Amino acid sequence: MSTATQQLDTIARQLAALREGADSAGSVTTLSNDARASTELLAALPPRYTEVLLNLLDRLESSALFSEESCSFSQKDLLDNLQVWADKARTQLVS
């Protein structure tokens, strides 16, 4: 298994935990830090994947700082979008 795939697996596990209701503030930080540090994964994907991921992570971090009602970003929607990103990234890695 390649390092890029392992990094994607780590992100996917953290994402699944968040979607299942794990402690959001600490888990969001961990997910964001790990995703940003996934240099092998990001290098293996087309550049637009990095741009989209960083944009989603910025918004997710912002949403974790506020309650759902006071933030313009829906954390659930952002997690759903990150799942789509992860699914598409996995497709790119295997093709």
N, C-alpha and C positions, 0 to 999 in steps of 0.2 A: 504494500500500500504506500502510495507516495505521501510526502510531507504535505502537499497541497490538499490531498484528500483527507488526511488526518486533521488538518486545520479546519476544513469544512465540517467534518464530523463533530469537532468540538463546538463550533458555532451552532450547528444544528441541535446538539444536545442542550446547550444553554438556552437556545431559542425555545425549544420544547418545554423546558422547565418554566420559563417565563410565561409561556402561553397556558400552562397548567396552573398558574397562580403562585409561583415561587415569589419570595421577597423581592419586590420590584426594584427598589432603589439600589441595593447592593448587587443584585443580579444584572441589572441593566449596565452598571459600571463594569462588572466583570465581562459581560458579553462584549461591550464596546471596546474595552481594552484588548481583549483577546482577538477580536475581529480586526482592529487596527494593526495589531502586531502580526497578523497572518501574512507575512510578506511572501512566502512561497505560494500561497493560494492566490493572492492578488496578482503576482507576477505571471501565474499560469492562466489567468483570465484576460479577456480583452479589456482595454483601459476603461471603457464605459462602466464596467462592473464595479471598479474601484470608486468612481464618481458617484454612482447610485448608492453603493453601500455607505460611503461616508456621509452622504446627504441623509439617508435614513437613520444612521447612528446619531447624527447631530440632533435630529428631531426627536428621536427616542430618548436621548439624554435630557433634552428640555422637558419632555412630557413627564419624566420621572421626578422632576423637581417640583411639580405642581400637582394638585388634585385634578382629577379628570375634568371637573367642571370649570376650572380656571385656566386650563391649557387649551390652546387652539389645535393641538395635535392629539388625536385619539390614540392612546397607547395600543389598544387592541388592533386598530387599523395599521399602525406602524409594524406591529409584530406580524400581522398577516402579510404585509408587503415584504418584510424581511424573509418570511417563509417562501414567498414567491421567488425572491432573489436567490435564496439558498437552493431551491429546486432547479432554477435555471443555471446556476453556477455548477451544480452537480452534472447537469446535462452537458455543459461546455467541457467539463473535465473528462468525461467519458467519450466525447466525440473526437 
